[in-house]
Structures are given as structure tokens and as C-alpha cells.
């Protein structure tokens, strides 16, 4: 029976009123342009285009060496001016078949590779000729905004398609595994013909090609093994390539440190366990397998729920890591479960897909495709079951620095429903810092960035903090914990240093254990006292093992998500993800890392280290009398067709009138209160590196929220939201952001990625008049790239709103419940 402090969150329906936008023309100055002498600059570009035309007519063998042109066109490389933005998006002309392949930055200079079909080079010759001889209505040279940004034009080479860091480019004759991103415009039969043609050419050239293929908007991705030079020796190979990247290697798993045998404790706990129902939510472990014979795991793990990517690998855990994840996903840190008395009711189940081989490492493939295969196996066996996918497998490097990859893009595709129409919750470990650098804590954490695929927008990415600082003085005399209580775990990577256009990761942090410093050498090492206890994969040898790091944190997050899903079966994956962030907060130790938190720049650093903080399981699961949580699950159509087929405009805005305890709040008067709002939605990915803003943004759409200020009426608030949306759309002007000074993060900082959470503080009397919230779209590639038809799709979102006061005797819950009456879904 729920108590006053154990009340169910209220899931609302029918709160939204849909309104259409009233767009206005974009205004504002364009990007800065380099100073050009018109005639000199234009003639230089025309001469460069003449050279391009002459070189493209040379013998085919010369073309092959340069890897420039296939039988259907050539690739041009446009170079910008240092310190200025190349007008890359304006280089594309879809009706002429001219396609922007990729945009990259080399030593501060923007460079773009553009595919030009045979006979279409004159498109650029006409642009430059018009620049030289014609004026726009404003009196400027025609197409000045594009032509002045171009420093040079030349035929591209294979390295022009390289979109990883330049220092990752291998020597031409060194064997290497590459990700090949092929152009995939047109209908599916056409793209499949392109794929098969590439496979045939690669086989003829002696190039090993992966069986796995990932499909993204306008792109197909597969891996090849060969020297770079071999790729450049056949036009039929280079013609369809849009990008080349280095393939990823997997991180090693953590060694297990064995604790004293505790068979009696395990037997006691196993005797108190009540198994979950067959319909309970599932935590799906994508790891090294799980040992089902462990007495603490078998009640929640059926034999039919064990799978492997390759059946020849077997189904049981060959390493131990997957079984450690399983114990934490089911019970949390076993230190508590083993020592407490009383029954233990399991409300969720386990299932496992072994995605790593027992010997050696995986044949290098696209790891995003491996994840997709794993999910397919689970859902064929138990279709429709509510499940939380969790993985601690990451790349060994962090070179992406927030940029989407094929791996993170595949996770975003799986979660958004773009893959097969099903939306899913995916929990991903942030990745671990290098062992040898942990004596440099916390500097090493700030420079070791979250590992691929932890930049996935839709995944709940979990870093690690620690509350473990107590050491046995008899065993560890003179040793000291590396991290303070409540601080960043020594193992946890961060997104400090990522560009502000990328999401802030991790999203949350959970216990990942601590390490200790040896007094005589100052070296840092794992010690049992500062780790977590979980299940060992060889229970006949010992049933328990110490574990930790970000994989342990991710497993505990999966457990929290499963408990919430079990209690609220109607919650969407977007809602479950949103709640884990919504119920989180920062510890005092976290705030001490960045003491100048009056500045939002330091609050950004707080987010980049810790996400939204440590989730409280009680806040995630329950409301209370003085802490009321309202939940809205809805969808809107972000875009509609404007005046032409290529003109896509913003469409719907939702105004939510929430049931608000206005009378109770006004009675509290000047008592301090907090309003927390979290908006969670999934985007469809577009991970080709053509550009990361404007027309070719990575996310299919963006959604934002705004809350009415106490002094605004409905009409004024509606107008402000329209203005905010248009200003963000245009990227110009100063936004009017209401009472943004009372929001801790503010509209700019909270709007990165697809999980937005912020808190407002003020008096109860002020909060009484903030019952109206707006949810509205901003731009994305669905809008700016209409040929894929994404603008026709609706966008789902979850909105979580909590009102909280520290006065525990206050009852905000009952007045709202009374308002809702039979409309509340419980």
C-alpha cells in the first residue's frame, strides 16, 4: 500500500492544445566573408576549374591513381580560407546530381568533397562567371556569399574522403581496416545494386569486405581490409565512396579481483529470493554471456534467454564480465543485498546475447551491426517483451570527441525506431580512462573523452562516481582513496573538450568504485574495499567477485530502469530514460570540482563530467505529498510542406495546461519551491559527415520546452514561444527567454542533445502561475533535407514535471489527484 511518501507518479492525458506556427522570413547577417578582390579571385577559380576539366580528360590510368573519377563523374575538393566558414552546403545541387559528400576540417581549414556527374562541371563554371560579371539586387557580386568562401578548387584524391582525424590516416601501403561510407541516394534496388557492384569490384581487387552493412539516410556503411592504395586503383571502387574512416577496436574487459568465499551468504540470499513473473521487464545484457548456473541468477534467467551472435561460441560466460553485469543489473551492489534480512522480490528478468568470442577478439566488423544482430535475436525469441538493452562494450579510443560514428548512429537508429519501427531504451557505459593515467586524477578524466559509442544521442550514457572511501587500516595502512566521497570515479571518462554542438554526456553517473594511492610510490591501484560485489562466472570456484568502473554503473542504471518499467508498464522508453535523468542531482563533491557555479560555463563543465548527477531510486519510482510528479506522453508533427516541394516549415506547437495545485501553492506564499522539467525524445540519425549544422544536421528534428512566467498571460506566452522557435531556427538575434535567470541551466545549455532537463527555483506564490508549458520543434534534417520524406513523420516526446518543497508536511499531491479524478491513468 502506498504511503504519503510513496505515491505513484501521475500519468496525464489530454493536456495539450495544438497550434500552428506563424513563420516570418529569416533575418540577420550572414557569416563573415574573407576579403577578396573580385576579378582576381574569380579568374583564379575559373583557371582552377579549367585545370580540373583538363585533368579529368587524361588517361583512365591516371584517374585511377588519383582515385578521382569513375565512369559517371568526378569528385572535386573545395578548400576554404583559414578562420572563415566554407559555404559547403551551397555547393550541392541535387537536381543536377551534384552531391556534397563530406565536410572536414584540416588544421583549421574547412574542406569539402563534392561529387559532380559527367557534364555538370559547367554548373560551377557558371557560378564563377556570374560572380565576375553580374550583381545581385543588393549590388554585390552574384553568389558572393558562396564564391568568396572558396579558396581553391581541385580534383580530389582518396584522402579527400578521409573524415577521421588526419593523424589516423595510415600510410598508403599499410594494411588497415576501414569503414567505407557509400552513397545511397535513390530507391532501394538502386542502392543495393551500388552495394553489390562495390562488393564485386572489391573481390576482384583482393579486398576483404564485411558481410555486415548499416543503412543510414543517403549512406550505406561496411568495412574493408586492405592497404589504402588498393582502394585507389579502381574507379568502380572509389566512385560510390563518400567517406572513409578507420574501423574501431574493442576495449579490453576488466580483470576480476577475487574476494573471500562467501557461499553461506549466497545460499542465504538465494533462499530469500522471489523469482520474477514471466511477463516482467527484461534487462538485456550485450556482453560476454552470462553463467545461468549461478544460484543468484538462475531465478531470473531461463535457458531460452541465452543467445550468441555466433552459436559456435557457446552461450555461457567465458570471461566473467557479463556475469558481473548480470548480478548488478538484478540486485545492485550485492554488499547490501547479502547483509540485509527479509525477502527479496525480483521485479525484472535477465536475458543475454554473447557478442564477444571466447577466444581472441571479434572478426573486425561494424560493431553497430553486431548490436543490431543481437537485438534481432532477442526480439525473435521474445517479441514484444519490455526490455532495457545495456552494453559496456566500447572502443579503446575516444577520437570521435562527440562526433557521431557508424556505431553510435546504429544505436540511435535502433532506439528511434528508424531501424524497424520499434522504439527502445539503450543504456551504454561511458567507457573507462586508461589505467596507467589514473595517478593523474582528475586531470586524466578531463582529457580522456567518452568512448564510442557513448556519443549516441538517444542512449542513456552512464558514467561513474563513487561514495566508497573507507579502507581497512590493517590491510591498507597509509593508503588513501583517490576520489573524495561523492566525487568522480577515477575510471570515468567525460565530455569536457567536446564541441558545444554535441550532446553533453554522460547523462547520469552511478557507483563505479574508487581506487587508492599507495603511500610510498604514489601509484594508484584497485583495492577490494573500494569496489562493488557481484556474481562470479565460475560459481563452483567462488560465488562472488569485486567489480567496478563504468560498466558497473551502467548495469545499475539498467536495474533502476527495469524497476521503473515494472512499476509503470505504460511508460515509453523515452519516459524511462527521462526519469533517470529527472531523478538525479549533483553531490557536494561534484560541485566543489567547479566552485564558480554562478557562471553557466562552469555549470556546463559540471554536466560534462557528471551529467545530471546521481539518480535517487526513490525519486525515480515515487512521488510524495510534498514532491508531485506529472508525466505527459504525446506526439506532434514538427514540420509541414510550405509553398513548394522543397520548402518545409515548422508546423505544430503544443501548449500543455497542467493540473496545478494553485491554491495550495498560494497558501505557501514566500516558501521556496523548485520546479523541475525534463523533456525526452529520440531522434533519427544522419551520421554522414557532410556537415553538422543547418541543412545536414545529425538529428532528424529538435524539440524544446518553455514554461510560462508568473507575469505572462496565455497570449503573451504563446507569442514568446513562437519568437524563441524562429530565433533558434534563424540562428540570429537575441532570444527572449522569459525568467531564464531562475533556471539553473537556462535554455541554451539545457537544449543540447535529445534529453533536456532543468530546474527553476522561486517562491510558491510565483510557481502558482506557471501551469502552462509549451513543447515546440526546431530544425533538423527532416526539415532541411525533404527528399527523404522525414517531414511527414510525427515526433514522440515525454514531458516530466516535478513540483517540490522541502516542507514535508505540505500536501501538493492530493489537490491535483482530486482535479484529475477519473482522467488519471494509474
N, C-alpha and C positions, 0 to 999 in steps of 0.2 A: 504494500500500500504506500503510495507516495505521501511524503510528509510535506510540511510547509516549505522545507528546504530541499525537497526532492520532487519538483513539479515538472511535468512534461512541457517541452517547448511547444509553442502554438503554431501549427501549420495553417496558413491563411489561404483563402481562395477569393477571387472576385474583388481584389483591392485595386486593380489597375484600371485606368482610363486611357485609351489610346488616342494620341493626337498626331496629326501630320505636321512635318516641318514646313516652314515658310522660308525657303532658301533665299539668300541675297547673293549678288555677284561677289566673287573674291576680290579683295583689295590688298594693297600693300606693295612695298618694293620687292623686287626680285633679288636673287643672290648677287653678291658683289662680283664684278667682272674685271679681269685684268686689263690694263691699259693697252690698246692696240692702235697702230697706225693702219688705217683701213686698207689702203691699196697694197701696202707691203705685205700685210698679214694674209689678205685674200689671195694674192698672187702666189705666195709661198704654199698655201694649202692646195691651190689648183695645180701647181707643179708637182706636189707630192701625190696627188691623185693621178696625174699623168704617168708618174713613175710606177704607181700601183698597176695601172692598166697595162703598161709595157711588160712589167714583170709577170703579170698573170698570163701573158701570151707566150711565155717561154716554154721550153720543152717540158712534158709531163714529169720527167725525172727530176728536174729542178723543183717543180712544185712539190713533189713527194718529199724531197729533202727538207724543204721549208715547212712541210705539213700545212700548206695554206689552203689549197683549193681541191675540192672534189669535183666530180663531173657536173655538179649542179650549182656551183657558186664558189665564193671565196670568203675568207674571214679578214676583216680589217681590224687593226688596233688603233684606237683613238687615245691620245695622251693629253691630259690636262696640264694646267700650269701649277707649279708648286704654290700651295696656300690658297688656291681657288677651287671651287667645285666644278667639275666637268658636267656639262648638261647631258649626261648619259641617257636619260630617259627620252630625250628628244631625238636621239639618234635612230630610234626604232620607227619603222613604217610598216605596220602589219599588212596593209592592203597590197604593198609592193613585195611582201615576203621578206622584208628586211627585219632581222630579229636581234635584239640585244641579248648576247649570250651570257656575259658576266661583267661585273664591275669589281675591281680590286684596287687596293692602294699599295704602292711600292715606294718606300722612302718618302712618304708624304705627298706623292703624286698619284692622282686618280687616273686609272687606265680602264678602258672598256673594250671588249671584244664584240664585234658585230658581224653577223652572218649576212652576206649580200648575195642574192641569187644572180645567176648569169644574166647579163643585160641590164642590171639595175644599178651599176656603179654611177650611171648618169644622174641618179637621184641626188647624190652628194655633190656632183659637179654643178647641178642646177642651183643647189642651196648656196654654194660659194659664189657662183656667178651672180646670183641675185643679191647677195651681200655686197658685192663690189659695185653693182650698178643701180640698185633700187633702194627706195626708202619706204619705211613703214609710215602709217598715218601720223605717228609722233615725230617724224623727221629723222629717226635713227636708221642706220643701215638695216635692211631687211634681214631677219633671222640673226640679229646681233647677239641676242641672249644665248644662242647656241654657238655660233661661229667663234665669238670671242673667247669662249671657254676652251676651245680646241687648240692645243699647242702643236700637235703633229698628227699625221695620218700615215700609216704604213701597212703593208701586208703583215698579217700576224704569223707567228710561229707557234709551235706546240706549247711553249712556255707561256704564251699569252692566255692559255686556257687554265693555267695553274692558279687556283684560288685559295690554297693554303698559304701559310707564312712562307716567304721566299727562302728562308734557311732550311725549310723542309724539302725543297726541291732536290731530288737525288741527281748524281752525275748521269749523263746520258746513257752510259753503258753499264750501269749498276742495276742488277735485278731488283725489282721492288714491286710491292702490291699497291695498286692504285684503285681508288673509286673513280669510275667513269660515269659522268652525268651526260646522258644522251638527250638530244632534243626530241620532244614527243608531242609536237603540235599535230592537230588533225584528229580524225576518228581512230578508234582503237585498232581496226585492221591495218591502217597505215602505220601506226606506231609499232605494232607487232612485226610488220614487215621490215621496218627500220632495225628493230632489235635482232631479228633473225639474220638480216644482211650483215650486221656488225658481228654476230657470232660466227658466221661462215668465213668472213674475212679474217677474223682473229684466229680461227682454227687453221686457215691456210697459212697464216704467218707464224704459226707455232706458239701462239699466245694462249695461256690458260685463262679461261673465263668462268666466273662463278655461275652456278645454277640459279642462285637467288637473284631476284630483281625487285626493286622497290619502285613504286609508281607515285609521282607527285604531279601537281599541275604543271604541264608542259615539260616534264622531265621523267626519264627512266634512269635508275641507278643500278650498276652492277660493279663487280670488282674484277680486275685482271692482274695477272702476274707476268711481268716481262721487264726488260730494260726500257727506259723512256724512248730511246732511239728507235726501237722496233715499232712502237706506235706511230712514229712519224714516217714510216716507209710505205704506207698505203693510203691513198686518198679515200678509199672506201671505209677505212677505219677512222680517219680524222674528220671526215665530212660531217658526221652526225654528232660529234663531241661538242658539248657546251662548256663543260668544266672538267678539270682533273684535280683530285685531292689524294693525299696519302691515306691509305687504309689504316684502321685503328688496331692497336694491340690491347689485350686484356690485362687488367691489373692482377697481380698475384693475391691469393687469399691469405688471411692472417693465421699465423701459427697458433696452435692451441696450447695453453698452459694448464696442465692437469692439477686440479685440487685434490684434497684427501678424499678417499672413497666415502660416499655418503649413501650407501644402499638403504640403510634403515630409514633415513629421511625421505628418500624417493618412494619407498614402499608405503610409508605413512601417507604421503601426499596422494599417491595413486589410489589408495583406498578411500580417500575423501572426494575424489573427482566424480562429478555427474556428467556423463557424455552429452554432447550437443545433439539436437534433432537432425534428422537427415535433410531438412529444409533450411538449416541455419546458413547464414552467410559464410563464404569461404575466403580464407586468406590463401592466395595462390603464390607459391614460392618459386621463382625462376632462378635456379641456383645449381648446386652440385648434387641435388637429390636429397631425400630425407630417409633416415632409418626408421621404418614403420614399427620395428620390433621394440623400440624404446617404450617402457611402460607408461611414461608420461605423455607420449604422443599417440599411441595406438587408439585411445578412446575417441580421437577426433580425426583419424586418418584411415580411410578404408583402402584396401589393396587396389581397388579400381581407380583410386585418385592419385596414383603414382604414374608418371609418364616420363618419357625421354625423347629428345629430338631424334636421336638415333637409338633404336631398340637394342642394338648390339652393345650399348654402353651399360645395360642393366638399369634398374630403377632405384636401387638403394644408394645412399650417400657414400661416395668413395673418398671423400676429403674431410668432412666434418662441418664445413661452413654452413651447408644447407640445413643440417640438423640443429645447429646452434640458432640459426634464424627461426626455425620452426618452434623451438622452445620459447623464445622470446615473443614470437607472434601469438602464441597460445596463452602464456602465463605472465608475460613481462619478465622482469628480473626475478629469477627463481629464489633469490635470497629471501624475499618477502613471503612468497607462496609456501616455501618449505618451513618457515618458522611460525607462521600463523596457524591457528587451530580452526576447526569448523569445516563445513562442506565447501567445496569449490565447484561452482556450476559453470560449465563451459557453454557459451552462447554462440560460438562460431566454430567452424571446421577448418581443416587444412587440406590443401592439395599441392602437388609438386610437379614441376617439369624440370628434368635434368637438362640443362643447356650447356654443360661443360663436360668434356670426355674424361674418363678415368685415367687415361694415360696421355701425357703430353698436353697439347692445347688444341682448341678447335682448328680445323682447317680454316684459314682466314676467309671469312665471308663477310657479308653485310650483317652486322650484329642487329640492326633494326629488323632485318628479315628473319633472323633467328627468334627474336622476341615475337614477331607476328606468327611464326610457326608454332611457338609454344602456346600462345593464346588460342590458336585454332585447335590444338589438341585438347585443351581444357574444355572448350565450348562444344566440341563434338561429343565429348563424353557426358558432360552435364550442362546441356544448353539451358539458358535462361536463369541459371542459378546466380544469385547476387554474389559478386566476388570482388575482392580487393587484390589487385596484382601488385607484387612487391619484388624489387630486384636491387641487389647491391653490387652487381657487375658493372664495372666502369672501365674506361680506357685508362692507360697508365699515365697519360699526359693530360694537360689542361690547355692545349694550344688553341682551342676554339675561342676561349675568352668570351663566352656568351653567344657567339655566332652559331646559328643552327647547323646541324650536321644531318647526314642521312639517318643516323641512329636516333638522335633526338627528334627529328622530323617524323620517323616511323612511330615513335611513342605518341607524338601529337596527333598523328593520323589515327592510331588505334583508339585514343581516348575521345577524340572529337566525333567519331562515327564516320569520318571520311573513308576509313578502310572498308567497312562493311555495314554501316548504318547503325552500329551499336555503340553507345557511349559507355566509357569505362573509367574507373578510378585506378590510376597507376601511381605507386609510391616508389621513389627512386632515391637511393643513398647518394649523398653529395660527392662521395669519394674522399680518400684519405691523403693527408700530407705525407711526404717521404720520411721514413723512419730516421734517416741519418741527419735530417734537418730539425728535428724536434727540440734539440737543445737551444735552438734559436727562437723558441716560442716567446711571444705570439707573432713575431715578425714573419716567421715561416708560414704561418697560417694566412697572413695577409697577402703573401706573394704566390702561394700555391693555390691556384684557382680551381673552382669546382670542375670536376672531370666530366667529360662526355659520357652519358647523355644527360647530365644534370642540368643542362640549359633548356631542357624541354619546357615549353610554356605551360602545358596542361598538366604535367606531372606534379604531384606534391613532392618536392625535393626536401630531404631531411638531412640536416647537419647534426653535429653533436656538441652538447655542452656537458658539464659534469657537476655533480654535487658531492662527489666522493673525494674526501681529503684525509680521512682518518687512516693512520698507519700503525701497525703493531710495533711499538718501540723496541720490543725484544728482537724482532726479525729485521727491522729496518732502522737501526739506531743511526741518527744523523741524517737520514734521508728526508727529503721534503717534497710535497706534491708540486708538480709543475704548474697546474692551473689552480686558481683560487676557487673556493666553493661558489658554485653558480656561474663560473666563467666558461670560456670557450674550451672545449676539449682539445688537447694537443693534436689530435688526429684530424680535426675538422677543417676542410677547405672552405674558402669564402669566395664571394664575387667582387671583392674590392679590386678595383682596376678595370672592371668591365665598363664598356662604354654605356652611357645613360640610355641609349636606345633599347638595351636588352632588359629582360625582366630581372628583378632583384631575386637572387637565390642565395641560400636556401629559403624555403618558405617557413619552416619551423626548425627547432632543434630539440632533441631529446637526449637522454643519458647515453653517453658513449664511453664512459670510463675516463680515468685520468692516468697519468704516468708520474714517475718520481725521479728526482735528481739525486744521483749518488754523490755523497759529500766530498770524497777525495778527488774525483776526476771531473765532477760537474756533468757527467754524461747522463742521458735520460734513458729510462727503460720502463717496460711494463712490470708492474708488481700486482700480485693476486688481490691484495687488499683493495685496490682501486679499480677493479674490473667488475663485470656483471657475471652472474652464474646462469648457465643454460644447460641444455641437454647435449650429451656427448654421443657421437655417432657409432661408437662401439660400446654399447651399454654393458656387455659382459666383461669388459676391461674396467670400466668405471662409468657411472651414470651421469656424472656432472663434469662441466668444463668451464673455465673462465673465458670470457669473450668481451668484446667491446668495439669501439670505433663507430664509423657512420653506418655500417651495416647493422649493428645492434640497434642504433637509433631508428633506422628505417623499419626494422622488424617491430619495434614497439609502437611506431606510428600506425603500422598495419593493424595491430591489435586494437588500438583506440578506434580506428575507422570501422573495424568489424563490430565492436561493441555498439557503436552509434548506429550502424546499419541494422543490427539485430533489434535494437530498441525502437527504431523508426524505419520500418521497412519501406515506406513510401518516399524516403529521401532519395533524390537523384545523386549520381556520382559527383556532380558539381557541388551539391549541397554538402555532402560528406567532406569533400576537400575544403570547402569554405569554412566548415565548423572547426576543423583542426587548426586553422589559422585564427579564426574568430575567438577561440577559447584560449589563445596564447598570450603571454606577456613576458617582458624582459625582467631579469633578476637585477638586484642592485649591482652585482659584479659586472654584468654586461654594460650597464650604464656607466660604470666607472671607467670602462675602456675608452669611452668618448665623453669626457666630462663636459664639454661645451655644447650640451644638447639643446641649448636655446637656439642654436643655428640648425636649420634644416639640412645643411650639408653634413653635419655630424649625425643627424638622425638617419640620413641615407647610409652612412657607414655602419650604424647600428643594425640596419636592415640587412646590409650586405654581409655582415658577419653572422647574425643570429636569426634572420628572417623576422617573423612576428613574435619570436620568443619561444618559451616553453609552454606547451598546451597543458591546461588543467583538465583532467578527466571529468571531474565533477561539473565544471562549467560547460564542457562539451556535451555531456549527457543530460543535464538537468537545468531547468530554471529554478528560481526561488522566489519567495514573496517579495524580496527587495531587488531581485535581478530577473527581469522579464525578458524572454527572448521570443521574437516573432520571426517566422520563416515564410518567404514567398518563393514559389517556383513558377516561372512564367516564361513566355517567349514573345519576341517581337520580330517584325520584319524590318531589318535595318535599312534596306535600300529598295528603290523603285526606279523604273525607267523614266528618264526625263523627256526632253524634246526630240531625241534621236536614239538610234540603237546603241550608240557609244556613250550616250550621256546618262550616267547613273547618278541618282541624287539620294540624299538621306530621306528616309521615309517616316518611321514611327518613333514616337517618344511615349513612354509610359509614365503617367502620374499615379503614384500609389498613395491613396488615403488610408493610413493605417489606424486600426483601433487603438486609441491613445488614452492613457489614464489621466486625462487633463485635470479633472477635479482633484485627484489625489496629488498630482504634481503642484498645483496651485496652492494647495493646503500646506505643502512643504516650504513654499516661499523661497527664501535665500539659501536653503540647504544645498550643498554641492552635489551634483549628479554627473553621470557620464553616459553618453550615447555612443554606442559602437555600431558601425555599419560595415558589413562585408559583402562584396559583390563577387561572385564566382561564375565563370563561364569558360567554355572550351572553344578554342579557335581551330580552324583547319589550316594546316601548314603549307607554306610555299617556300621550301628551303633552297631553291636555286639562288646562287649569289649574283643576281643581276643588279640588285640594289636593295637597300634595306629601309627605304622610306618612300613615301608618295606612291607612285603607280605600282611598284613591285614590292610592297611591304610584305613581310613574312606572314603576318596574321591575316586571316580571311576578313576579320572585322574587329572592331573595338567597341566596348560598351563602357559607359561611365555612369556614376551616380552623383547627384547633388541633393541637398536637403534644404528645405525652406528655412530661412532665418526667422527669428521671432517677430520681426517687424514687417516682413513681406506679406502681402495678400496673394491670393492664388494667381491672379493675372500677372502681377509683377514677377513672381517666381517663374511662371511659365516663360515670360519674355527673357528672363536671365538665362534659363537653361538653353533656350534657342540660341542666344548670343554666345554662350560658352561653347556649344557644339560647333557653331560656324567659325568662331575664332580658332578653335583647335584644328578644324578642317583646313582653314586657310594658312595656319601656321604663322599668322601675323597678328599684331596688335596685343594689347594688354587685356587679359581676361578679367572680367568682374567675377569674383569668386565668393560673393556673399560674406559670411562671417568666417573666412578661412583662417583668421588668426586664432580661432578657438579650436581648430582641428590640429591634431598633433603632427600629422604628416603633410596635410594640405593636398589640394587637387593634383598638382604636378607630380609630386613624389609618389603618391598612392596609386597613380594610374599606369605604372609600368607593368607589363605582362598582362595576364588574364585573371589575376587574383588580387582584388583591391580591398584593403581593409584600413579603416581609420577610426579615430575616436575623438569625440567632441566633449569638452568639459564646460560647464556653466552652472547656473542655478536651476532648481526645479521649476521655478516660475517661467524662466526662459524656455526650458525644454517643453513646457506645456503647449507651446505654439509651434512646434517643429514636427507636426504629424504628417507632413506631406513630403514625399520623396520622389525624385524623378530618376528614371533609368533611360538612357538615350545612347544612340550609336554614334561612332565616329568612323573615320575612313579605314579601309583595309583593301586587300587585293580583290575581294568580291566586287567592290565598287569600282576600283581603278583598272581592273582587267576584265571587262564584262564578257569577253568571248568565251569564258569557261562557264558562264551561267550561274555563278555562285550568288549573284544578287537576287535570284529568285527564292533563296532559301530563308527559312526563319532561323533565328538565333535564340537558343535557350539560355536562361540565366537563373541563378539562385541569389536571393537577397536575404541576408540575415541581419536582424536589428535587435540590439540589446539595450535596455534601459537599466541602469544600476545606481543604487545609492548605498553608502556604507551603513546607513541606519537600518539594522536588521529587523527592527520592529515594524518597519513600513511595509505595507502590502500594496504593491503595484499590480500584482498578478490577478487578483480576484475581480477588480473593476473591468479589466479587459476581457477576462473569461465571461463575465456577465454580458458584456456587449456582444460577444461573438455568438453566444447561445448555441444553436444547432449548426451554425455555419462552420464551426471549428472542426477540422479533421484531426482526429486523435489516432 
